Amino acid sequence: MKTAHSGAARARRQGGKMALRPVLIALMLLLAPSLAAHAADEVRVLIDVSGSMKRTDPNNLRAPALRLLVGLLPADSRAGVWTFGQYVNNTVPEGAVDRAWRAQAQRAAGAIHSRGLFTDIGAALDRATRDWQEPDPDTRRSIILLSDGMVDVSKEPGANDRARRRLLKQTLPALQRAGINVHTIALSTEADAALLERLATGTGASFEQTDSAERLQRLFLRLFERAVARDSLPLDDNRFTVDDSISELTLLAFRDPAGEPVRLLPPGGVEYSHQQHPPHVRWHRENGYELVTVDKPAAGEWRLLAQLDPDNRVMIVTDLQLQTSELPNNLLAGEKLPLKASLTEDGKIIDRQEFLEVIALRVEQHGEDGTPPRQWRLSDNGLGHDRRAGDGVFELQLDESLSQGAHRLSVLVDGRTFQRQKNHTVRVYASPLSVERDALPGGEGWRLDLRRAVDWVDAESLRIGANLRLPEGGAEQLDARRQGPEHWQLEVRGLMPGLSYPLTLEVAGRTEDGREFRVQLDTIELRGPAAQDTPAEPPAEPTPDEPHTEENTPEAPDDEGGINWLFVGAVVVVGNLALFGIIGIIVHMLRQRRMAMPSVGEDEEAPEAPSDDGSKD
């Protein structure tokens, strides 16, 4: 066994064991997200106004969805709006989000139409990013693109295919180089979902698809939360607590268009409504939601008098902020998600022990299946995944709970006199590799064919190793050999018959938008050839003294009772003494008989020799 494994392993490793494990450990330390200073947010919205929207959005629900986004954008952000069909129009120039900009954007939302002749997605992206050619580390750049169709630029044969290829081969790499996240929404089952998802995942952004315009407002909320970092307050049974540090709050409440209007009850006990509210309250009502902004809200418990809805939000402006590490929008199956959180005041992490002792941080994970959320506590005690105790940075790592699908992660802070919350949705995709295995000819082992399974993973960056656990203990480190741009092979030989060999694949690389990752795939169980497949040794030829018969084959002694070697030795000794005694008696009798008999002539017949027992005939 040892010889077979060591020889095969040396051939497979090509000159030495793979040093992937220490590299991955070092990579993991580099990948841990940091709590960098908050980057300025720039958001650009691109809305399809092609003629097909008459069918997919007959009630023009793109307009209230845009107004929702405009109302949620914070004052310290910048934004712009473009519409596209055959032509691209910058209906709201990019600028600081202030009252004048909001008013212009609200008017532009009312002008959204469905009269465009074509759907030139590439031209819209080129125009909207004309001044975003180089990356800016101090700015988080995001595009929210909504379309219901495919690339459609001309009726000339082949023109649309060429435009689509250019979009993937030229525009997408340019977006990646500039560090732009392109969040996309496909508003139809007829849309080119593959293209829109490719634009999103290829830039580290999110993709959503719906065939109902009624969902646009909620989808815009999701993408807004991924594009813009805003503090919010937790809503518990439609109640929330305002503290003295909050200078403004924005309340989003979804409702049934035919349902009761939303009301708001502040600590003073006098209800606010759309019809009646004080001057420091701005109230916007749409079919499907109401948006309320309150300047200098009173401290204490507030109540939202409306139907419960998981998408209701209370967003705030405050100097006491919840700062979280930058989380990816997309993960690979098996990837770990480190998370950091801290409270900051005027941009500085609060590490006063008397403050840290009274706050508690936790993460709630909500899956798509509607099951109760899972909860974890973040710690700042220097244990587990927390690197340093008492530094004001609370840490946690999520891994096995992140199954394939979408997960909404809410980071919540309870500081007794104040509360904070931040939401982020992450989508977990499949494993980065597909794995097919085939037995080698003659049962010599196994061949594993590995191919890239996720197109937003950079195939050239992938490093694939394997850990093969041996039945007698220990392990072999194996290398996968590249067979093509997106194809690798791994051969495992020299396996002992009938034994099990667990194989674990380890993959490290980066996504196309430059994010490093490492994953460990599910263990694959390899087995040596079946025992009956091994040629049996021919049976030994029977000796003349020991005829080979099945009936006379003695059974092996029973080991349970043991063997009494003293008794066996005594039997052998006594048997030999008896045999020698019988031989001696026979020899003595023959000598006595010869001495008593007369001599005979040569012509006389000699008497017969006695039998073995001394009797005569």
C-alpha positions as CSV (number, residue, x, y, z in Angstrom):
1,M,0.0,0.0,0.0
2,K,2.7,2.5,1.0
3,T,4.7,1.8,-2.2
4,A,1.7,2.1,-4.5
5,H,0.6,5.4,-2.9
6,S,4.0,7.0,-2.7
7,G,4.9,6.3,-6.3
8,A,1.6,7.4,-7.7
9,A,1.5,10.5,-5.5
10,R,5.0,11.6,-6.6
11,A,4.0,11.3,-10.2
12,R,0.8,13.3,-9.7
13,R,2.4,16.1,-7.7
14,Q,5.0,16.7,-10.3
15,G,7.9,17.4,-8.1
16,G,6.4,18.1,-4.6
17,K,3.4,18.4,-2.5
18,M,1.0,21.2,-3.3
19,A,1.3,24.1,-0.9
20,L,-2.3,25.2,-1.3
21,R,-3.4,25.0,2.3
22,P,-0.9,27.6,3.7
23,V,-1.6,29.8,0.7
24,L,-5.3,29.6,1.4
25,I,-4.9,30.4,5.0
26,A,-2.8,33.5,4.2
27,L,-5.4,34.4,1.5
28,M,-8.2,34.2,4.1
29,L,-6.4,36.7,6.3
30,L,-6.1,39.1,3.4
31,L,-9.8,38.6,2.4
32,A,-11.2,39.5,5.8
33,P,-13.3,42.6,5.2
34,S,-12.1,45.8,6.8
35,L,-14.1,48.7,8.2
36,A,-13.0,51.3,5.8
37,A,-14.3,54.9,5.9
38,H,-17.7,55.3,4.3
39,A,-17.4,55.9,0.6
40,A,-19.5,58.5,-1.2
41,D,-22.5,56.9,-3.0
42,E,-23.2,57.7,-6.7
43,V,-26.2,56.0,-8.3
44,R,-27.3,56.2,-12.0
45,V,-30.6,54.9,-13.0
46,L,-31.3,53.6,-16.6
47,I,-34.9,52.9,-17.5
48,D,-36.1,51.2,-20.7
49,V,-38.8,53.1,-22.6
50,S,-39.1,50.9,-25.6
51,G,-42.5,50.1,-27.1
52,S,-42.7,46.6,-25.6
53,M,-43.1,48.3,-22.2
54,K,-46.7,49.0,-23.1
55,R,-47.3,45.2,-22.7
56,T,-45.0,44.5,-19.7
57,D,-45.8,47.7,-17.8
58,P,-49.2,48.9,-19.0
59,N,-49.8,51.0,-15.8
60,N,-46.4,52.6,-16.1
61,L,-45.3,51.5,-12.6
62,R,-41.8,52.4,-13.5
63,A,-42.7,56.0,-12.5
64,P,-43.6,55.4,-8.8
65,A,-40.7,53.0,-8.5
66,L,-38.3,55.7,-9.6
67,R,-40.0,58.2,-7.2
68,L,-39.5,55.7,-4.4
69,L,-35.8,55.5,-5.2
70,V,-35.5,59.3,-5.4
71,G,-37.2,59.6,-2.0
72,L,-34.8,57.1,-0.4
73,L,-31.5,58.6,-1.7
74,P,-29.6,60.3,1.1
75,A,-28.6,64.0,0.9
76,D,-24.9,63.2,0.8
77,S,-25.2,61.0,-2.4
78,R,-25.1,61.9,-6.1
79,A,-27.4,60.5,-8.7
80,G,-28.7,60.8,-12.3
81,V,-31.4,59.3,-14.5
82,W,-31.3,58.1,-18.1
83,T,-34.0,56.7,-20.3
84,F,-33.3,54.6,-23.4
85,G,-34.9,53.0,-26.4
86,Q,-33.5,53.8,-29.9
87,Y,-31.9,56.9,-28.3
88,V,-30.5,57.6,-24.9
89,N,-31.7,60.7,-23.0
90,N,-30.2,62.0,-19.7
91,T,-33.5,63.2,-18.3
92,V,-32.0,64.1,-14.9
93,P,-28.4,65.2,-15.0
94,E,-26.0,63.7,-12.5
95,G,-25.7,65.9,-9.4
96,A,-25.9,66.2,-5.6
97,V,-29.2,64.9,-4.2
98,D,-30.8,68.0,-2.7
99,R,-34.3,69.3,-2.8
100,A,-33.9,70.8,-6.3
101,W,-32.5,67.6,-7.7
102,R,-35.3,65.6,-6.1
103,A,-37.9,67.9,-7.6
104,Q,-36.4,67.6,-11.1
105,A,-36.3,63.8,-10.7
106,Q,-39.9,63.6,-9.6
107,R,-41.0,65.5,-12.7
108,A,-38.9,63.3,-14.9
109,A,-40.5,60.2,-13.4
110,G,-43.9,61.5,-14.6
111,A,-42.5,61.7,-18.2
112,I,-41.5,58.0,-18.5
113,H,-43.2,56.5,-21.6
114,S,-43.2,53.4,-23.8
115,R,-42.6,54.8,-27.3
116,G,-39.0,53.9,-28.0
117,L,-38.4,51.9,-31.3
118,F,-35.5,49.8,-30.2
119,T,-33.7,48.7,-27.0
120,D,-30.0,49.8,-27.1
121,I,-28.7,48.7,-23.7
122,G,-25.1,49.1,-24.8
123,A,-25.5,52.7,-25.8
124,A,-27.3,53.5,-22.5
125,L,-24.4,52.1,-20.5
126,D,-21.8,53.9,-22.6
127,R,-23.6,57.2,-22.2
128,A,-24.3,56.9,-18.5
129,T,-20.7,56.0,-17.7
130,R,-18.9,58.3,-20.1
131,D,-17.2,60.1,-17.2
132,W,-16.5,56.9,-15.2
133,Q,-13.5,55.6,-17.1
134,E,-11.1,55.2,-14.2
135,P,-11.9,53.6,-10.7
136,D,-12.4,55.9,-7.7
137,P,-11.6,54.3,-4.4
138,D,-13.5,57.1,-2.5
139,T,-16.7,56.5,-4.4
140,R,-19.1,53.6,-4.6
141,R,-20.5,53.6,-8.1
142,S,-23.7,51.9,-8.9
143,I,-26.1,51.6,-11.9
144,I,-29.6,50.3,-11.6
145,L,-30.7,49.2,-15.0
146,L,-34.3,48.1,-15.9
147,S,-35.3,46.5,-19.2
148,D,-37.9,44.1,-20.5
149,G,-36.3,43.1,-23.7
150,M,-33.2,42.0,-25.6
151,V,-30.5,44.0,-27.3
152,D,-32.4,45.4,-30.3
153,V,-30.5,48.1,-32.3
154,S,-31.5,47.5,-35.9
155,K,-33.5,45.4,-38.3
156,E,-30.3,44.7,-40.3
157,P,-29.5,40.9,-40.1
158,G,-26.7,40.2,-37.6
159,A,-26.6,43.8,-36.1
160,N,-28.2,42.8,-32.8
161,D,-25.9,39.8,-32.4
162,R,-22.9,42.1,-33.0
163,A,-24.2,44.7,-30.5
164,R,-24.7,42.0,-27.9
165,R,-21.1,40.6,-28.4
166,R,-19.7,44.1,-28.2
167,L,-21.6,44.6,-24.9
168,L,-20.0,41.5,-23.4
169,K,-16.5,41.8,-24.9
170,Q,-15.9,45.6,-24.6
171,T,-18.5,47.3,-22.4
172,L,-18.5,44.8,-19.6
173,P,-14.7,44.8,-19.2
174,A,-14.7,48.6,-19.2
175,L,-17.3,48.6,-16.4
176,Q,-15.2,46.1,-14.4
177,R,-12.0,48.2,-14.8
178,A,-13.9,51.4,-13.6
179,G,-15.2,49.6,-10.5
180,I,-18.9,50.0,-11.4
181,N,-21.7,47.7,-10.0
182,V,-24.5,47.2,-12.6
183,H,-27.6,46.0,-10.8
184,T,-30.2,44.8,-13.3
185,I,-33.9,44.0,-13.4
186,A,-35.4,41.9,-16.1
187,L,-39.1,42.9,-16.3
188,S,-40.3,40.1,-18.4
189,T,-39.7,36.4,-19.1
190,E,-39.0,37.5,-22.7
191,A,-36.1,39.7,-21.5
192,D,-32.5,38.6,-22.2
193,A,-32.1,37.4,-18.6
194,A,-28.8,35.7,-19.4
195,L,-27.3,39.0,-20.6
196,L,-28.7,41.1,-17.7
197,E,-27.5,38.6,-15.1
198,R,-24.1,38.5,-16.8
199,L,-23.8,42.3,-16.6
200,A,-24.8,42.2,-12.9
201,T,-22.7,39.2,-11.7
202,G,-19.7,40.2,-13.8
203,T,-19.6,43.6,-12.0
204,G,-20.2,42.2,-8.5
205,A,-23.8,43.4,-8.5
206,S,-27.3,41.9,-8.2
207,F,-29.8,40.6,-10.7
208,E,-33.5,40.4,-10.3
209,Q,-36.2,39.1,-12.6
210,T,-40.0,39.5,-12.4
211,D,-42.9,39.2,-14.9
212,S,-45.0,41.6,-12.8
213,A,-44.6,45.3,-12.8
214,E,-46.4,45.3,-9.4
215,R,-43.1,44.1,-7.8
216,L,-41.0,46.9,-9.2
217,Q,-41.2,49.1,-6.1
218,R,-39.9,46.3,-3.8
219,L,-37.2,45.4,-6.3
220,F,-36.0,49.0,-6.5
221,L,-35.9,48.9,-2.6
222,R,-33.7,45.8,-2.7
223,L,-31.3,47.2,-5.2
224,F,-31.2,50.6,-3.4
225,E,-30.1,48.8,-0.2
226,R,-27.3,47.1,-2.1
227,A,-26.2,50.3,-3.8
228,V,-26.4,52.8,-0.9
229,A,-25.3,52.4,2.7
230,R,-28.0,53.9,5.0
231,D,-28.6,53.4,8.7
232,S,-32.1,52.3,9.7
233,L,-34.0,51.4,12.8
234,P,-35.5,48.0,13.6
235,L,-39.2,47.7,13.3
236,D,-40.7,45.4,15.9
237,D,-44.5,45.0,15.6
238,N,-44.5,48.3,13.7
239,R,-42.8,50.1,16.6
240,F,-39.4,51.8,16.6
241,T,-37.4,53.9,19.0
242,V,-35.9,57.2,18.1
243,D,-32.9,58.5,20.1
244,D,-31.5,62.0,20.5
245,S,-28.7,61.6,17.9
246,I,-31.2,61.2,15.0
247,S,-31.7,64.4,12.9
248,E,-34.0,62.9,10.3
249,L,-36.0,59.8,9.6
250,T,-37.6,58.5,6.4
251,L,-40.4,55.9,6.8
252,L,-41.3,53.6,4.0
253,A,-44.6,51.7,4.5
254,F,-46.0,49.4,1.8
255,R,-49.8,49.0,1.7
256,D,-52.6,47.6,-0.4
257,P,-53.9,50.3,-2.7
258,A,-57.4,49.5,-1.6
259,G,-56.4,49.3,2.1
260,E,-56.4,51.8,4.9
261,P,-54.1,54.8,4.6
262,V,-50.9,54.9,6.7
263,R,-50.8,56.9,9.9
264,L,-47.9,57.6,12.3
265,L,-48.1,58.0,16.0
266,P,-45.1,60.0,17.6
267,P,-44.3,59.9,21.3
268,G,-46.6,62.9,21.9
269,G,-49.7,60.9,21.1
270,V,-51.0,63.0,18.2
271,E,-51.4,61.0,15.0
272,Y,-49.8,62.2,11.7
273,S,-51.4,61.4,8.4
274,H,-51.2,62.3,4.8
275,Q,-53.9,64.9,5.3
276,Q,-52.8,66.2,8.6
277,H,-49.1,66.6,9.7
278,P,-46.9,69.3,11.0
279,P,-44.6,71.4,8.7
280,H,-41.4,69.4,9.6
281,V,-43.1,66.3,8.1
282,R,-43.1,65.6,4.3
283,W,-45.6,63.0,3.2
284,H,-45.6,61.3,-0.2
285,R,-48.3,58.8,-1.2
286,E,-48.4,56.4,-4.1
287,N,-50.5,53.4,-5.0
288,G,-48.7,50.7,-3.1
289,Y,-46.6,52.7,-0.6
290,E,-46.3,55.9,1.4
291,L,-43.0,57.7,2.1
292,V,-42.8,59.9,5.2
293,T,-39.8,62.1,6.1
294,V,-39.6,63.7,9.5
295,D,-37.0,66.4,10.4
296,K,-35.7,66.4,14.0
297,P,-38.0,63.6,15.2
298,A,-38.9,63.5,18.9
299,A,-37.0,60.9,20.9
300,G,-39.0,58.0,22.2
301,E,-41.2,55.2,20.9
302,W,-43.0,55.7,17.6
303,R,-45.8,53.6,16.2
304,L,-46.5,52.9,12.5
305,L,-50.3,52.4,12.1
306,A,-50.3,50.3,9.0
307,Q,-50.3,46.7,7.9
308,L,-47.2,44.6,8.9
309,D,-44.9,44.2,6.0
310,P,-41.3,42.8,6.0
311,D,-40.2,45.4,3.5
312,N,-41.3,48.4,5.6
313,R,-38.3,50.5,6.6
314,V,-37.3,53.4,8.9
315,M,-34.1,55.0,7.5
316,I,-32.3,57.7,9.5
317,V,-29.7,60.4,9.4
318,T,-27.5,60.3,12.5
319,D,-24.0,60.9,13.8
320,L,-24.2,57.6,15.8
321,Q,-23.9,55.2,12.9
322,L,-23.7,51.4,12.4
323,Q,-20.7,50.7,10.2
324,T,-20.4,47.2,8.6
325,S,-17.8,45.7,6.4
326,E,-18.4,45.8,2.7
327,L,-20.4,42.6,1.9
328,P,-20.5,41.0,-1.5
329,N,-23.7,40.8,-3.4
330,N,-22.9,37.3,-4.8
331,L,-21.3,34.3,-3.1
332,L,-20.2,30.9,-4.3
333,A,-21.5,27.7,-2.6
334,G,-19.1,26.8,0.2
335,E,-17.7,30.3,0.5
336,K,-17.3,31.7,4.0
337,L,-18.6,35.2,4.8
338,P,-16.7,37.2,7.4
339,L,-18.6,40.1,8.8
340,K,-17.5,43.1,10.9
341,A,-19.6,45.7,12.6
342,S,-19.0,48.7,14.9
343,L,-20.6,51.9,16.1
344,T,-19.0,55.1,14.9
345,E,-19.5,58.7,16.1
346,D,-18.4,61.4,13.7
347,G,-16.7,58.7,11.7
348,K,-14.6,57.2,14.5
349,I,-15.1,53.8,16.0
350,I,-16.4,53.9,19.5
351,D,-14.2,51.7,21.7
352,R,-15.0,53.0,25.2
353,Q,-15.5,50.0,27.5
354,E,-18.4,51.5,29.4
355,F,-20.2,52.0,26.0
356,L,-19.3,48.5,24.6
357,E,-20.5,46.8,27.8
358,V,-24.1,48.0,27.3
359,I,-24.5,47.2,23.5
360,A,-25.4,43.9,21.9
361,L,-25.0,43.1,18.2
362,R,-26.6,40.3,16.3
363,V,-27.2,39.1,12.8
364,E,-30.5,37.8,11.5
365,Q,-30.6,35.7,8.4
366,H,-33.8,35.5,6.4
367,G,-34.1,32.9,3.6
368,E,-36.3,32.8,0.6
369,D,-38.4,29.9,1.9
370,G,-40.1,31.9,4.6
371,T,-38.8,29.9,7.5
372,P,-38.1,31.7,10.8
373,P,-34.9,33.7,10.7
374,R,-31.7,32.4,12.1
375,Q,-29.7,34.5,14.6
376,W,-26.1,34.9,15.6
377,R,-24.4,37.2,18.1
378,L,-21.4,39.2,17.1
379,S,-18.6,39.4,19.7
380,D,-15.8,41.7,20.6
381,N,-14.1,39.4,23.2
382,G,-11.1,38.2,21.2
383,L,-12.5,34.7,20.9
384,G,-13.6,32.7,18.0
385,H,-13.6,34.8,14.8
386,D,-13.1,38.1,16.7
387,R,-9.4,39.0,16.4
388,R,-9.0,41.5,19.2
389,A,-11.0,42.0,22.4
390,G,-12.4,45.4,23.3
391,D,-11.4,47.3,20.1
392,G,-15.0,48.2,19.3
393,V,-15.1,45.9,16.2
394,F,-17.6,43.0,16.5
395,E,-16.9,40.0,14.3
396,L,-18.7,36.9,13.0
397,Q,-18.3,34.4,10.2
398,L,-21.2,32.8,8.4
399,D,-20.7,29.6,6.3
400,E,-22.8,26.5,6.4
401,S,-26.1,28.4,6.7
402,L,-25.5,30.1,3.4
403,S,-27.2,27.6,1.1
404,Q,-27.9,28.3,-2.6
405,G,-30.4,31.1,-3.1
406,A,-31.0,34.6,-1.7
407,H,-30.5,35.5,1.9
408,R,-31.4,38.9,3.6
409,L,-28.9,39.7,6.3
410,S,-29.9,42.2,9.0
411,V,-27.2,43.5,11.4
412,L,-29.0,44.8,14.5
413,V,-27.7,46.8,17.5
414,D,-29.4,47.2,20.8
415,G,-27.8,49.9,23.0
416,R,-30.6,50.1,25.6
417,T,-31.2,53.8,24.8
418,F,-30.8,53.5,21.0
419,Q,-31.1,50.9,18.2
420,R,-29.6,50.5,14.7
421,Q,-30.1,48.2,11.8
422,K,-28.5,47.6,8.4
423,N,-29.9,45.3,5.7
424,H,-28.0,43.5,2.9
425,T,-29.2,40.8,0.5
426,V,-26.7,38.2,-0.8
427,R,-27.3,35.6,-3.4
428,V,-25.4,32.3,-3.1
429,Y,-24.7,30.7,-6.5
430,A,-23.6,27.1,-7.3
431,S,-20.1,25.7,-6.8
432,P,-17.5,27.3,-9.1
433,L,-16.7,23.9,-10.6
434,S,-18.8,21.1,-12.1
435,V,-17.3,17.7,-11.3
436,E,-17.7,14.5,-13.4
437,R,-15.9,11.3,-12.4
438,D,-15.2,8.2,-14.5
439,A,-13.4,4.9,-13.6
440,L,-10.1,4.4,-15.4
441,P,-9.7,1.4,-17.6
442,G,-9.0,-1.9,-15.8
443,G,-10.1,-0.5,-12.5
444,E,-6.8,1.4,-12.0
445,G,-8.5,4.4,-10.3
446,W,-10.6,7.4,-11.1
447,R,-10.5,10.4,-13.5
448,L,-12.2,13.6,-12.4
449,D,-13.1,16.2,-15.1
450,L,-13.5,19.7,-13.6
451,R,-15.1,22.6,-15.5
452,R,-15.9,26.2,-14.7
453,A,-19.6,26.3,-13.7
454,V,-20.1,30.0,-12.8
455,D,-19.3,32.4,-15.6
456,W,-18.4,35.4,-13.4
457,V,-15.4,33.4,-11.9
458,D,-12.1,34.3,-13.6
459,A,-11.0,30.9,-15.0
460,E,-7.4,32.0,-15.4
461,S,-7.1,32.7,-11.7
462,L,-8.3,29.4,-10.5
463,R,-6.0,27.2,-8.4
464,I,-7.4,23.7,-7.8
465,G,-6.0,21.2,-5.3
466,A,-7.3,18.1,-3.7
467,N,-6.8,16.3,-0.4
468,L,-7.0,12.5,-0.5
469,R,-7.5,10.9,2.9
470,L,-5.9,7.4,3.1
471,P,-7.5,4.4,4.8
472,E,-4.5,3.8,7.1
473,G,-4.4,7.5,8.1
474,G,-2.7,10.6,6.7
475,A,-3.4,12.3,3.4
476,E,-2.0,13.0,0.0
477,Q,-2.0,16.5,-1.6
478,L,-2.9,16.2,-5.3
479,D,-2.8,18.7,-8.2
480,A,-5.4,19.1,-11.0
481,R,-3.9,19.6,-14.4
482,R,-5.3,22.2,-16.7
483,Q,-6.6,20.7,-20.0
484,G,-8.1,23.9,-21.5
485,P,-9.1,27.4,-20.6
486,E,-12.0,26.2,-18.4
487,H,-11.2,22.5,-18.0
488,W,-9.0,20.6,-15.5
489,Q,-8.4,16.9,-14.9
490,L,-7.3,15.0,-11.7
491,E,-6.4,11.3,-11.8
492,V,-6.2,9.1,-8.7
493,R,-4.5,5.8,-9.0
494,G,-3.1,3.0,-6.8
495,L,-6.2,2.5,-4.6
496,M,-6.4,-0.7,-2.6
497,P,-9.4,-3.0,-3.4
498,G,-12.6,-2.4,-1.5
499,L,-11.2,0.6,0.5
500,S,-12.7,4.1,0.7
501,Y,-10.8,7.3,-0.1
502,P,-12.5,10.6,0.7
503,L,-11.4,13.3,-1.7
504,T,-11.9,17.0,-0.9
505,L,-11.4,19.7,-3.7
506,E,-10.1,23.1,-2.7
507,V,-10.5,26.0,-5.1
508,A,-9.0,29.5,-4.8
509,G,-9.3,32.3,-7.3
510,R,-11.1,35.6,-7.9
511,T,-14.3,36.8,-9.5
512,E,-14.3,38.9,-12.7
513,D,-14.8,42.0,-10.6
514,G,-11.6,41.3,-8.7
515,R,-12.9,39.8,-5.4
516,E,-10.7,37.0,-4.1
517,F,-12.3,33.8,-2.8
518,R,-11.6,30.3,-1.6
519,V,-14.0,27.4,-1.3
520,Q,-13.9,23.8,-0.3
521,L,-16.3,21.6,-2.3
522,D,-18.3,18.7,-0.9
523,T,-16.3,15.6,-0.2
524,I,-16.3,13.0,-3.0
525,E,-16.1,9.3,-1.9
526,L,-13.7,7.3,-4.1
527,R,-13.4,3.5,-3.7
528,G,-10.7,1.1,-4.7
529,P,-11.7,-1.8,-7.1
530,A,-14.1,-4.4,-5.7
531,A,-12.3,-7.3,-4.0
532,Q,-13.7,-9.9,-6.4
533,D,-12.2,-7.9,-9.3
534,T,-8.7,-8.8,-8.0
535,P,-7.4,-12.2,-9.6
536,A,-7.5,-15.0,-7.0
537,E,-4.3,-17.0,-6.3
538,P,-4.5,-20.6,-7.7
539,P,-5.0,-23.3,-5.0
540,A,-1.9,-25.2,-3.8
541,E,-1.4,-28.6,-5.4
542,P,-2.1,-31.5,-2.9
543,T,0.9,-33.5,-1.8
544,P,0.9,-37.4,-2.1
545,D,0.7,-37.9,1.6
546,E,-2.2,-35.3,2.0
547,P,-5.0,-35.9,-0.6
548,H,-6.8,-32.7,-1.3
549,T,-10.5,-33.3,-0.6
550,E,-13.0,-30.8,0.4
551,E,-14.5,-33.1,3.1
552,N,-11.2,-33.8,4.8
553,T,-10.0,-30.2,4.9
554,P,-9.5,-29.5,8.6
555,E,-11.1,-26.4,10.1
556,A,-8.9,-23.6,11.5
557,P,-8.7,-23.8,15.2
558,D,-11.0,-21.5,17.2
559,D,-9.0,-18.6,18.4
560,E,-11.5,-17.7,21.1
561,G,-10.5,-20.6,23.3
562,G,-6.7,-20.4,22.7
563,I,-4.3,-23.4,22.2
564,N,-2.8,-25.5,25.1
565,W,0.7,-26.0,23.8
566,L,1.8,-28.0,26.8
567,F,-0.8,-30.6,26.2
568,V,0.1,-30.8,22.5
569,G,3.7,-31.3,23.3
570,A,3.0,-34.1,25.7
571,V,0.8,-35.9,23.1
572,V,3.6,-35.7,20.6
573,V,6.2,-37.1,23.0
574,V,4.0,-40.0,24.2
575,G,3.1,-40.9,20.6
576,N,6.7,-41.0,19.5
577,L,7.7,-43.2,22.5
578,A,4.9,-45.7,21.7
579,L,6.0,-45.9,18.0
580,F,9.6,-46.5,18.9
581,G,8.6,-49.2,21.4
582,I,6.5,-51.1,18.8
583,I,9.3,-51.0,16.3
584,G,11.8,-52.3,18.9
585,I,9.6,-55.3,19.8
586,I,9.2,-56.3,16.1
587,V,12.9,-56.1,15.5
588,H,13.6,-58.3,18.6
589,M,11.1,-61.0,17.5
590,L,12.6,-61.3,14.0
591,R,16.1,-61.8,15.4
592,Q,14.9,-64.6,17.7
593,R,13.1,-66.4,14.8
594,R,16.2,-66.4,12.5
595,M,18.3,-67.9,15.3
596,A,15.9,-70.8,15.9
597,M,15.4,-71.9,12.2
598,P,17.6,-74.6,10.4
599,S,19.6,-73.7,7.2
600,V,18.2,-74.5,3.8
601,G,19.6,-75.2,0.4
602,E,19.6,-73.0,-2.6
603,D,17.1,-75.2,-4.3
604,E,14.6,-75.2,-1.4
605,E,11.8,-72.7,-1.1
606,A,12.3,-70.1,1.5
607,P,9.5,-69.6,4.1
608,E,7.3,-66.4,3.9
609,A,8.3,-63.4,6.0
610,P,6.1,-62.7,9.0
611,S,3.4,-60.0,8.7
612,D,3.7,-56.7,10.5
613,D,1.7,-58.0,13.5
614,G,3.8,-61.2,13.9
615,S,1.0,-63.7,12.9
616,K,1.4,-66.7,10.5
617,D,-0.8,-67.9,7.7
